[in-house]
């Protein structure tokens, strides 16, 4: 290649690099530099958090993680409150509030302290394999909590945190919400009513190696079905006097669910079932005991499962269809369906899509690929859904990784700075946007 062409190519390369750097403000460039300089501290904090077990039912463990995070927020000028919630059967929530100028968008940050791994889980500790960290809750959601704090520290270093109005709610029971919900999620719901934008720091979604944006997630509803029939000798089954028995009634209902319920964005599942002379759940309804004989018509049959929807209207419609199916009893049988709404849905909105567009503007300015919109069927339920009726939001601002809720759960440590830069610059821009 002639020397003149080499010089031209070099000039074009330098020009493109300069244009990319100029697309970030001076403060935003400081944010990016601060995040990169903070990586070792972020990984150290992540290790400390992961090594402290905080299974949802380990109330002391959850509170211990909250104590670890409290000084991290306080050092950034947040007022921190530990809200105990033993009356719900859970540890409590960590709530941190930063008072800014009162002029820009109010931002709600959502994370959680608990994991699915209880103290008796054999999956323990923290280890690294190159840029991959492995440990209980390393991605869900201790990695997300670390991304949140890394972003806030970078904002402080660049001077953009000072005027930002931010409230962070880190729940202690995201993996299994306490009861009653009216108490267990009261603080989060009220925080949502005060906010103009919500950012959820659970795992970053990826498809084919590409980071994805998430603006919706489905509900989590649990159902328990109890069918009853007349008991008697099996030789009389299907007669007018004996009827069809509890098991056939249960099977009729489940078969009708399978054939009549399917619609877009809905999934439903049977997790446990059994029937016989006796059939009972334990107190937590996670174990089922049944007994009987092959020549006795079973008087009871039970099943338990879940269904997930994308909107409150869909939840209502599916509930009504399920109850109507249950009401069509076989001869000499009866059935009762109980439904518990554990997590509401977060339907996609124009406001949340606008937030994703703002995040993609940050991506462009950072020289990162734009993030496509993730299919909500690929995300589970989560805490941001409790505020979705009041504020638009984004999901998946935490770390990338794999194996959540399973032994071997891992986090991509290289995703911490990428996600922290995205979050810090987005929050800084929101804080400058008039309410």
DRENDO-1510 file (C-alpha; in Angstrom, 1 decimal, always signed):
<recs>
REC; n; res; u; v; w
REC; 1; UNK; +0.0; +0.0; +0.0 .
REC; 2; UNK; +1.4; +3.4; -0.9 .
REC; 3; UNK; +2.6; +5.6; +2.0 .
REC; 4; UNK; -0.1; +8.2; +1.2 .
REC; 5; UNK; -2.9; +5.7; +1.5 .
REC; 6; UNK; -1.4; +4.4; +4.8 .
REC; 7; UNK; -1.5; +8.0; +6.1 .
REC; 8; UNK; -5.1; +8.5; +4.9 .
REC; 9; UNK; -6.2; +5.3; +6.6 .
REC; 10; UNK; -4.5; +6.2; +9.8 .
REC; 11; UNK; -6.1; +9.6; +9.8 .
REC; 12; UNK; -9.5; +8.1; +9.3 .
REC; 13; UNK; -8.9; +5.7; +12.2 .
REC; 14; UNK; -7.8; +8.5; +14.5 .
REC; 15; UNK; -10.7; +10.6; +13.4 .
REC; 16; UNK; -13.2; +7.8; +14.1 .
REC; 17; UNK; -11.7; +7.2; +17.5 .
REC; 18; UNK; -11.8; +10.9; +18.4 .
REC; 19; UNK; -15.4; +11.1; +17.3 .
REC; 20; UNK; -16.3; +8.1; +19.5 .
REC; 21; UNK; -14.6; +9.7; +22.5 .
REC; 22; UNK; -16.2; +13.1; +22.0 .
REC; 23; UNK; -19.6; +11.5; +22.0 .
REC; 24; UNK; -19.2; +11.1; +25.8 .
REC; 25; UNK; -19.1; +14.3; +27.9 .
REC; 26; UNK; -16.1; +15.0; +29.9 .
REC; 27; UNK; -17.9; +13.8; +33.1 .
REC; 28; UNK; -19.0; +10.6; +31.3 .
REC; 29; UNK; -15.4; +10.0; +30.2 .
REC; 30; UNK; -14.4; +10.3; +33.9 .
REC; 31; UNK; -17.2; +7.8; +34.7 .
REC; 32; UNK; -15.8; +5.2; +32.3 .
REC; 33; UNK; -12.2; +5.7; +33.6 .
REC; 34; UNK; -13.4; +5.4; +37.2 .
REC; 35; UNK; -15.2; +2.2; +36.5 .
REC; 36; UNK; -12.2; +0.6; +34.9 .
REC; 37; UNK; -10.0; +1.7; +37.8 .
REC; 38; UNK; -12.4; +0.2; +40.2 .
REC; 39; UNK; -12.5; -3.4; +38.9 .
REC; 40; UNK; -10.3; -5.0; +41.5 .
REC; 41; UNK; -12.3; -3.4; +44.3 .
REC; 42; UNK; -15.5; -4.6; +42.7 .
REC; 43; UNK; -14.4; -8.2; +42.4 .
REC; 44; UNK; -13.1; -8.2; +46.0 .
REC; 45; UNK; -16.5; -6.9; +47.2 .
REC; 46; UNK; -18.3; -9.6; +45.1 .
REC; 47; UNK; -16.1; -12.3; +46.7 .
REC; 48; UNK; -17.0; -11.1; +50.2 .
REC; 49; UNK; -20.7; -11.1; +49.5 .
REC; 50; UNK; -20.7; -14.5; +47.9 .
REC; 51; UNK; -18.8; -16.1; +50.7 .
REC; 52; UNK; -21.5; -14.9; +53.1 .
REC; 53; UNK; -24.4; -17.3; +52.7 .
REC; 54; UNK; -27.7; -15.5; +52.4 .
REC; 55; UNK; -30.3; -18.1; +51.5 .
REC; 56; UNK; -33.8; -16.5; +51.8 .
REC; 57; UNK; -34.6; -18.5; +55.0 .
REC; 58; UNK; -31.3; -17.7; +56.6 .
REC; 59; UNK; -32.5; -14.5; +58.2 .
REC; 60; UNK; -29.1; -13.8; +59.9 .
REC; 61; UNK; -27.2; -14.4; +56.7 .
REC; 62; UNK; -29.4; -12.0; +54.7 .
REC; 63; UNK; -28.9; -9.4; +57.4 .
REC; 64; UNK; -25.2; -10.0; +57.4 .
REC; 65; UNK; -25.0; -9.1; +53.7 .
REC; 66; UNK; -27.0; -6.0; +54.4 .
REC; 67; UNK; -24.4; -5.0; +57.0 .
REC; 68; UNK; -21.7; -5.5; +54.5 .
REC; 69; UNK; -23.4; -3.2; +52.0 .
REC; 70; UNK; -24.4; -0.5; +54.4 .
REC; 71; UNK; -21.0; +1.3; +54.6 .
REC; 72; UNK; -20.7; +1.1; +50.8 .
REC; 73; UNK; -23.8; +3.2; +50.4 .
REC; 74; UNK; -23.0; +5.5; +53.3 .
REC; 75; UNK; -19.6; +6.3; +51.9 .
REC; 76; UNK; -21.5; +7.7; +48.8 .
REC; 77; UNK; -23.7; +10.0; +50.9 .
REC; 78; UNK; -26.7; +7.7; +51.0 .
REC; 79; UNK; -29.0; +7.6; +54.1 .
REC; 80; UNK; -29.3; +3.8; +54.8 .
REC; 81; UNK; -32.1; +2.1; +56.6 .
REC; 82; UNK; -32.4; -1.6; +57.5 .
REC; 83; UNK; -36.1; -2.5; +57.5 .
REC; 84; UNK; -36.7; -5.7; +59.5 .
REC; 85; UNK; -39.6; -7.8; +58.4 .
REC; 86; UNK; -39.7; -10.8; +60.7 .
REC; 87; UNK; -43.5; -10.6; +60.8 .
REC; 88; UNK; -43.4; -11.8; +57.2 .
REC; 89; UNK; -41.1; -14.7; +58.0 .
REC; 90; UNK; -38.2; -13.0; +56.2 .
REC; 91; UNK; -35.2; -10.9; +57.3 .
REC; 92; UNK; -36.0; -7.5; +55.8 .
REC; 93; UNK; -34.9; -5.0; +53.2 .
REC; 94; UNK; -32.0; -2.6; +52.8 .
REC; 95; UNK; -33.2; +0.9; +51.7 .
REC; 96; UNK; -30.6; +3.5; +50.7 .
REC; 97; UNK; -31.6; +7.1; +49.7 .
REC; 98; UNK; -29.5; +9.8; +48.1 .
REC; 99; UNK; -31.0; +13.3; +48.1 .
REC; 100; UNK; -30.0; +15.3; +45.0 .
REC; 101; UNK; -31.0; +18.6; +43.6 .
REC; 102; UNK; -34.7; +17.7; +43.4 .
REC; 103; UNK; -34.8; +18.8; +39.8 .
REC; 104; UNK; -33.9; +15.7; +37.7 .
REC; 105; UNK; -35.6; +12.4; +37.2 .
REC; 106; UNK; -36.0; +10.3; +40.4 .
REC; 107; UNK; -34.3; +6.9; +39.9 .
REC; 108; UNK; -35.2; +3.7; +41.7 .
REC; 109; UNK; -32.6; +1.0; +41.8 .
REC; 110; UNK; -33.7; -2.6; +42.6 .
REC; 111; UNK; -31.6; -5.5; +43.8 .
REC; 112; UNK; -31.8; -8.2; +46.3 .
REC; 113; UNK; -29.7; -9.7; +49.2 .
REC; 114; UNK; -30.9; -13.3; +49.3 .
REC; 115; UNK; -30.1; -16.3; +47.2 .
REC; 116; UNK; -31.7; -19.7; +46.6 .
REC; 117; UNK; -28.8; -21.4; +48.3 .
REC; 118; UNK; -29.5; -22.1; +52.0 .
REC; 119; UNK; -26.7; -22.7; +54.5 .
REC; 120; UNK; -27.0; -26.5; +54.1 .
REC; 121; UNK; -26.4; -26.3; +50.3 .
REC; 122; UNK; -23.2; -28.1; +49.3 .
REC; 123; UNK; -22.6; -25.3; +46.8 .
REC; 124; UNK; -20.5; -22.8; +48.7 .
REC; 125; UNK; -17.6; -20.4; +48.4 .
REC; 126; UNK; -16.2; -18.3; +45.6 .
REC; 127; UNK; -13.6; -19.2; +43.0 .
REC; 128; UNK; -12.3; -17.8; +39.8 .
REC; 129; UNK; -11.6; -19.5; +36.5 .
REC; 130; UNK; -10.0; -16.7; +34.4 .
REC; 131; UNK; -12.6; -14.0; +33.9 .
REC; 132; UNK; -15.4; -16.2; +35.3 .
REC; 133; UNK; -16.4; -16.2; +39.0 .
REC; 134; UNK; -18.3; -19.2; +40.4 .
REC; 135; UNK; -20.4; -19.2; +43.6 .
REC; 136; UNK; -23.9; -19.1; +45.1 .
REC; 137; UNK; -25.6; -15.9; +44.1 .
REC; 138; UNK; -22.6; -14.6; +42.2 .
REC; 139; UNK; -24.9; -13.5; +39.4 .
REC; 140; UNK; -28.3; -13.5; +41.1 .
REC; 141; UNK; -28.0; -11.1; +42.6 .
REC; 142; UNK; -24.8; -10.3; +44.4 .
REC; 143; UNK; -23.1; -9.5; +41.1 .
REC; 144; UNK; -26.0; -7.1; +40.4 .
REC; 145; UNK; -25.5; -5.4; +43.7 .
REC; 146; UNK; -21.8; -4.9; +42.9 .
REC; 147; UNK; -22.6; -3.4; +39.5 .
REC; 148; UNK; -25.0; -1.0; +41.2 .
REC; 149; UNK; -22.3; +0.2; +43.7 .
REC; 150; UNK; -19.6; +0.3; +41.0 .
REC; 151; UNK; -21.8; +2.6; +38.9 .
REC; 152; UNK; -22.6; +4.9; +41.9 .
REC; 153; UNK; -18.9; +5.2; +42.9 .
REC; 154; UNK; -18.0; +6.2; +39.4 .
REC; 155; UNK; -20.8; +8.8; +39.4 .
REC; 156; UNK; -19.3; +10.2; +42.7 .
REC; 157; UNK; -15.9; +10.3; +41.2 .
REC; 158; UNK; -17.1; +12.2; +38.1 .
REC; 159; UNK; -19.3; +14.5; +40.1 .
REC; 160; UNK; -22.6; +13.4; +38.7 .
REC; 161; UNK; -23.9; +11.7; +41.8 .
REC; 162; UNK; -24.2; +15.0; +43.8 .
REC; 163; UNK; -27.4; +16.2; +42.1 .
REC; 164; UNK; -29.0; +12.8; +41.5 .
REC; 165; UNK; -32.1; +11.7; +43.4 .
REC; 166; UNK; -31.7; +8.0; +43.8 .
REC; 167; UNK; -33.4; +5.4; +46.0 .
REC; 168; UNK; -32.1; +1.9; +46.2 .
REC; 169; UNK; -34.2; -1.0; +47.5 .
REC; 170; UNK; -32.4; -4.3; +48.1 .
REC; 171; UNK; -35.0; -6.8; +49.2 .
REC; 172; UNK; -34.1; -9.7; +51.4 .
REC; 173; UNK; -36.7; -12.2; +50.0 .
REC; 174; UNK; -36.8; -11.9; +46.3 .
REC; 175; UNK; -36.3; -15.6; +45.8 .
REC; 176; UNK; -39.4; -16.4; +48.0 .
REC; 177; UNK; -41.4; -13.4; +49.0 .
REC; 178; UNK; -42.7; -13.2; +52.6 .
REC; 179; UNK; -46.3; -13.1; +53.5 .
REC; 180; UNK; -48.5; -11.1; +53.5 .
REC; 181; UNK; -47.4; -9.3; +50.3 .
REC; 182; UNK; -49.1; -6.1; +51.5 .
REC; 183; UNK; -46.3; -5.9; +54.1 .
REC; 184; UNK; -43.5; -7.7; +52.4 .
REC; 185; UNK; -43.5; -5.3; +49.3 .
REC; 186; UNK; -45.0; -2.2; +50.8 .
REC; 187; UNK; -41.7; -0.3; +50.9 .
REC; 188; UNK; -40.8; -1.2; +47.3 .
REC; 189; UNK; -44.2; -0.3; +46.0 .
REC; 190; UNK; -44.0; +3.1; +47.7 .
REC; 191; UNK; -40.6; +3.7; +46.3 .
REC; 192; UNK; -42.0; +3.0; +42.8 .
REC; 193; UNK; -44.7; +5.6; +43.3 .
REC; 194; UNK; -41.9; +8.2; +44.1 .
REC; 195; UNK; -39.7; +7.3; +41.1 .
REC; 196; UNK; -39.6; +8.4; +37.5 .
REC; 197; UNK; -37.5; +5.5; +36.2 .
REC; 198; UNK; -36.7; +2.1; +37.7 .
REC; 199; UNK; -33.5; +0.0; +37.0 .
REC; 200; UNK; -33.5; -3.6; +38.0 .
REC; 201; UNK; -30.0; -5.0; +38.7 .
REC; 202; UNK; -30.7; -8.7; +38.1 .
REC; 203; UNK; -28.8; -10.7; +35.5 .
REC; 204; UNK; -28.0; -9.2; +32.1 .
REC; 205; UNK; -29.8; -11.3; +29.4 .
REC; 206; UNK; -27.7; -12.5; +26.4 .
REC; 207; UNK; -28.6; -14.2; +23.2 .
REC; 208; UNK; -26.0; -15.7; +20.9 .
REC; 209; UNK; -23.3; -13.7; +22.8 .
REC; 210; UNK; -25.2; -10.4; +22.4 .
REC; 211; UNK; -26.3; -8.3; +25.3 .
REC; 212; UNK; -30.1; -7.8; +25.3 .
REC; 213; UNK; -32.4; -5.2; +26.7 .
REC; 214; UNK; -35.3; -6.3; +28.9 .
REC; 215; UNK; -38.4; -4.2; +29.4 .
REC; 216; UNK; -41.0; -6.8; +30.4 .
REC; 217; UNK; -41.3; -9.9; +32.5 .
REC; 218; UNK; -44.1; -12.2; +33.3 .
REC; 219; UNK; -46.0; -12.9; +36.5 .
REC; 220; UNK; -45.7; -15.9; +38.8 .
REC; 221; UNK; -48.9; -17.4; +40.1 .
REC; 222; UNK; -49.2; -20.6; +42.0 .
REC; 223; UNK; -52.3; -22.8; +42.0 .
REC; 224; UNK; -53.4; -25.7; +44.2 .
REC; 225; UNK; -56.1; -28.1; +43.0 .
REC; 226; UNK; -58.0; -30.4; +45.3 .
REC; 227; UNK; -60.4; -32.9; +43.8 .
REC; 228; UNK; -62.7; -35.1; +45.9 .
REC; 229; UNK; -65.0; -38.1; +45.2 .
REC; 230; UNK; -66.8; -40.9; +46.8 .
REC; 231; UNK; -64.7; -43.8; +48.1 .
REC; 232; UNK; -65.7; -47.4; +47.6 .
REC; 233; UNK; -64.8; -50.7; +46.0 .
REC; 234; UNK; -63.2; -50.2; +42.6 .
REC; 235; UNK; -65.7; -52.6; +41.0 .
REC; 236; UNK; -68.4; -49.8; +41.3 .
REC; 237; UNK; -66.5; -47.0; +39.7 .
REC; 238; UNK; -68.4; -45.0; +37.0 .
REC; 239; UNK; -71.7; -46.2; +38.4 .
REC; 240; UNK; -74.3; -43.6; +39.2 .
REC; 241; UNK; -73.9; -44.3; +42.9 .
REC; 242; UNK; -70.1; -44.3; +43.1 .
REC; 243; UNK; -69.2; -41.8; +40.4 .
REC; 244; UNK; -65.9; -41.3; +38.7 .
REC; 245; UNK; -63.6; -40.8; +41.7 .
REC; 246; UNK; -61.2; -38.0; +42.7 .
REC; 247; UNK; -58.3; -39.0; +40.4 .
REC; 248; UNK; -60.4; -39.0; +37.2 .
REC; 249; UNK; -61.8; -35.6; +38.2 .
REC; 250; UNK; -58.3; -34.3; +38.7 .
REC; 251; UNK; -57.1; -35.7; +35.4 .
REC; 252; UNK; -60.1; -34.3; +33.6 .
REC; 253; UNK; -59.3; -30.8; +34.9 .
REC; 254; UNK; -55.6; -31.0; +34.0 .
REC; 255; UNK; -56.4; -32.3; +30.5 .
REC; 256; UNK; -58.8; -29.4; +30.0 .
REC; 257; UNK; -56.1; -27.0; +31.2 .
REC; 258; UNK; -53.7; -28.4; +28.6 .
REC; 259; UNK; -56.3; -28.2; +25.7 .
REC; 260; UNK; -58.2; -25.0; +26.6 .
REC; 261; UNK; -55.8; -22.6; +28.2 .
REC; 262; UNK; -52.9; -22.1; +25.7 .
REC; 263; UNK; -52.5; -18.6; +24.4 .
REC; 264; UNK; -49.6; -16.2; +23.5 .
REC; 265; UNK; -47.3; -15.3; +26.4 .
REC; 266; UNK; -48.9; -17.8; +28.8 .
REC; 267; UNK; -47.2; -20.9; +30.3 .
REC; 268; UNK; -48.7; -23.2; +32.9 .
REC; 269; UNK; -47.2; -26.2; +34.7 .
REC; 270; UNK; -48.0; -29.1; +37.0 .
REC; 271; UNK; -45.3; -29.5; +39.5 .
REC; 272; UNK; -46.7; -32.0; +42.0 .
REC; 273; UNK; -49.7; -34.4; +41.9 .
REC; 274; UNK; -51.0; -37.4; +43.7 .
REC; 275; UNK; -54.1; -39.2; +44.9 .
REC; 276; UNK; -55.5; -42.1; +46.8 .
REC; 277; UNK; -57.1; -42.9; +50.1 .
REC; 278; UNK; -55.1; -40.0; +51.5 .
REC; 279; UNK; -53.1; -37.3; +49.8 .
REC; 280; UNK; -51.6; -34.4; +51.7 .
REC; 281; UNK; -49.0; -31.6; +51.2 .
REC; 282; UNK; -46.5; -30.6; +53.9 .
REC; 283; UNK; -46.7; -27.1; +55.4 .
REC; 284; UNK; -44.6; -25.6; +52.6 .
REC; 285; UNK; -46.5; -27.5; +49.9 .
REC; 286; UNK; -43.2; -28.7; +48.4 .
REC; 287; UNK; -43.6; -32.3; +49.4 .
REC; 288; UNK; -46.6; -34.6; +48.8 .
REC; 289; UNK; -47.6; -37.8; +50.5 .
REC; 290; UNK; -50.2; -40.2; +49.1 .
REC; 291; UNK; -51.3; -43.7; +49.9 .
REC; 292; UNK; -54.1; -46.1; +48.9 .
REC; 293; UNK; -54.9; -49.4; +47.3 .
REC; 294; UNK; -55.6; -50.4; +43.7 .
REC; 295; UNK; -59.1; -51.7; +44.6 .
REC; 296; UNK; -60.3; -48.6; +46.3 .
REC; 297; UNK; -61.8; -45.6; +44.5 .
REC; 298; UNK; -59.7; -42.7; +45.6 .
REC; 299; UNK; -61.6; -40.0; +47.6 .
REC; 300; UNK; -58.9; -37.3; +47.2 .
REC; 301; UNK; -56.4; -36.2; +44.5 .
REC; 302; UNK; -54.3; -33.0; +44.7 .
REC; 303; UNK; -52.0; -31.1; +42.3 .
REC; 304; UNK; -50.0; -27.9; +42.5 .
REC; 305; UNK; -48.3; -25.9; +39.8 .
REC; 306; UNK; -47.9; -22.4; +38.4 .
REC; 307; UNK; -48.9; -20.1; +35.5 .
REC; 308; UNK; -47.2; -17.0; +34.2 .
REC; 309; UNK; -48.8; -14.1; +32.3 .
REC; 310; UNK; -47.6; -10.9; +30.7 .
REC; 311; UNK; -50.4; -8.5; +31.8 .
REC; 312; UNK; -52.8; -8.1; +34.6 .
REC; 313; UNK; -55.7; -8.5; +32.2 .
REC; 314; UNK; -54.2; -11.9; +31.0 .
REC; 315; UNK; -53.9; -13.0; +34.6 .
REC; 316; UNK; -57.6; -12.2; +35.2 .
REC; 317; UNK; -58.7; -14.0; +32.0 .
REC; 318; UNK; -56.7; -17.1; +32.7 .
REC; 319; UNK; -57.9; -17.3; +36.3 .
REC; 320; UNK; -61.5; -17.2; +35.1 .
REC; 321; UNK; -60.9; -19.9; +32.5 .
REC; 322; UNK; -59.3; -22.1; +35.0 .
REC; 323; UNK; -62.1; -21.8; +37.5 .
REC; 324; UNK; -64.7; -22.4; +34.8 .
REC; 325; UNK; -62.9; -25.7; +33.8 .
REC; 326; UNK; -62.8; -26.8; +37.5 .
REC; 327; UNK; -66.5; -26.2; +37.9 .
REC; 328; UNK; -67.5; -28.8; +35.3 .
REC; 329; UNK; -67.5; -31.8; +37.7 .
REC; 330; UNK; -67.6; -35.4; +36.8 .
REC; 331; UNK; -70.3; -37.6; +38.5 .
REC; 332; UNK; -70.1; -37.6; +42.3 .
REC; 333; UNK; -67.0; -35.4; +42.4 .
REC; 334; UNK; -66.1; -31.9; +43.5 .
REC; 335; UNK; -63.0; -29.8; +43.1 .
REC; 336; UNK; -61.6; -26.5; +44.5 .
REC; 337; UNK; -58.9; -24.4; +42.9 .
REC; 338; UNK; -56.9; -21.9; +45.0 .
REC; 339; UNK; -54.7; -19.4; +43.2 .
REC; 340; UNK; -51.9; -17.3; +44.9 .
REC; 341; UNK; -50.5; -14.4; +42.9 .
REC; 342; UNK; -46.9; -14.2; +44.0 .
REC; 343; UNK; -45.5; -11.8; +41.4 .
REC; 344; UNK; -47.5; -9.4; +39.2 .
REC; 345; UNK; -46.6; -9.1; +35.5 .
REC; 346; UNK; -44.5; -6.3; +34.0 .
REC; 347; UNK; -46.1; -5.6; +30.7 .
REC; 348; UNK; -44.0; -3.8; +28.0 .
REC; 349; UNK; -44.8; -0.1; +27.8 .
REC; 350; UNK; -43.9; +2.8; +25.5 .
REC; 351; UNK; -42.1; +4.4; +28.5 .
REC; 352; UNK; -39.9; +1.4; +29.1 .
REC; 353; UNK; -39.1; +1.2; +25.4 .
REC; 354; UNK; -38.1; +4.9; +25.5 .
REC; 355; UNK; -35.7; +4.0; +28.5 .
REC; 356; UNK; -34.2; +1.2; +26.4 .
REC; 357; UNK; -33.7; +3.7; +23.6 .
REC; 358; UNK; -31.8; +6.0; +26.0 .
REC; 359; UNK; -29.7; +3.0; +27.1 .
REC; 360; UNK; -28.9; +2.3; +23.5 .
REC; 361; UNK; -27.8; +5.9; +23.1 .
REC; 362; UNK; -25.4; +5.3; +25.9 .
REC; 363; UNK; -24.3; +2.1; +24.1 .
REC; 364; UNK; -23.6; +4.0; +20.9 .
REC; 365; UNK; -21.6; +6.7; +22.8 .
REC; 366; UNK; -19.6; +4.0; +24.5 .
REC; 367; UNK; -18.9; +2.2; +21.2 .
REC; 368; UNK; -21.0; -0.8; +22.3 .
REC; 369; UNK; -23.5; -2.6; +20.1 .
REC; 370; UNK; -27.1; -1.7; +20.6 .
REC; 371; UNK; -29.2; -4.0; +22.7 .
REC; 372; UNK; -32.2; -5.7; +21.1 .
REC; 373; UNK; -35.5; -6.2; +23.0 .
REC; 374; UNK; -35.6; -9.6; +24.8 .
REC; 375; UNK; -38.7; -11.8; +24.5 .
REC; 376; UNK; -40.3; -11.6; +28.0 .
REC; 377; UNK; -40.9; -15.3; +27.9 .
REC; 378; UNK; -37.2; -15.7; +28.4 .
REC; 379; UNK; -37.2; -13.9; +31.8 .
REC; 380; UNK; -38.6; -15.1; +35.1 .
REC; 381; UNK; -40.6; -13.1; +37.6 .
REC; 382; UNK; -38.9; -10.4; +39.7 .
REC; 383; UNK; -39.3; -7.5; +42.1 .
REC; 384; UNK; -39.5; -4.7; +39.5 .
REC; 385; UNK; -42.9; -6.1; +38.6 .
REC; 386; UNK; -44.3; -4.7; +41.9 .
REC; 387; UNK; -43.6; -1.2; +40.8 .
REC; 388; UNK; -44.4; -1.6; +37.1 .
REC; 389; UNK; -47.9; -0.2; +37.5 .
REC; 390; UNK; -46.4; +3.1; +38.7 .
REC; 391; UNK; -43.1; +3.6; +36.9 .
REC; 392; UNK; -41.4; +2.5; +33.6 .
REC; 393; UNK; -38.2; +0.5; +34.0 .
REC; 394; UNK; -35.4; -1.6; +32.6 .
REC; 395; UNK; -34.5; -5.2; +33.7 .
REC; 396; UNK; -31.1; -6.9; +33.6 .
REC; 397; UNK; -28.7; -4.1; +34.6 .
REC; 398; UNK; -26.6; -6.7; +36.5 .
REC; 399; UNK; -23.8; -9.0; +35.4 .
REC; 400; UNK; -23.8; -11.5; +32.6 .
REC; 401; UNK; -23.4; -15.1; +33.6 .
REC; 402; UNK; -25.0; -18.6; +33.6 .
REC; 403; UNK; -26.5; -21.2; +35.7 .
REC; 404; UNK; -28.6; -19.1; +38.0 .
REC; 405; UNK; -30.3; -21.1; +40.8 .
REC; 406; UNK; -28.1; -24.1; +40.2 .
REC; 407; UNK; -24.8; -25.4; +41.5 .
REC; 408; UNK; -22.1; -23.9; +39.4 .
REC; 409; UNK; -23.8; -20.5; +39.0 .
REC; 410; UNK; -21.3; -18.2; +37.4 .
REC; 411; UNK; -20.7; -14.5; +36.5 .
REC; 412; UNK; -18.7; -13.0; +33.7 .
REC; 413; UNK; -16.4; -10.6; +35.6 .
REC; 414; UNK; -15.7; -8.6; +32.4 .
REC; 415; UNK; -19.4; -7.7; +32.3 .
REC; 416; UNK; -19.1; -5.7; +35.6 .
REC; 417; UNK; -17.4; -2.6; +34.1 .
REC; 418; UNK; -19.5; -2.8; +30.9 .
REC; 419; UNK; -22.7; -2.8; +32.9 .
REC; 420; UNK; -21.5; -0.3; +35.4 .
REC; 421; UNK; -20.6; +2.2; +32.7 .
REC; 422; UNK; -24.0; +1.8; +31.1 .
REC; 423; UNK; -25.8; +2.2; +34.4 .
REC; 424; UNK; -23.8; +5.2; +35.6 .
REC; 425; UNK; -24.0; +7.2; +32.4 .
REC; 426; UNK; -27.7; +6.4; +32.0 .
REC; 427; UNK; -28.4; +7.5; +35.6 .
REC; 428; UNK; -26.3; +10.6; +35.1 .
REC; 429; UNK; -28.3; +11.6; +32.1 .
REC; 430; UNK; -31.6; +10.9; +33.8 .
REC; 431; UNK; -30.5; +13.0; +36.7 .
REC; 432; UNK; -30.0; +15.9; +34.3 .
REC; 433; UNK; -33.5; +15.4; +32.7 .
REC; 434; UNK; -36.1; +17.7; +34.2 .
REC; 435; UNK; -39.0; +15.9; +35.9 .
</recs>
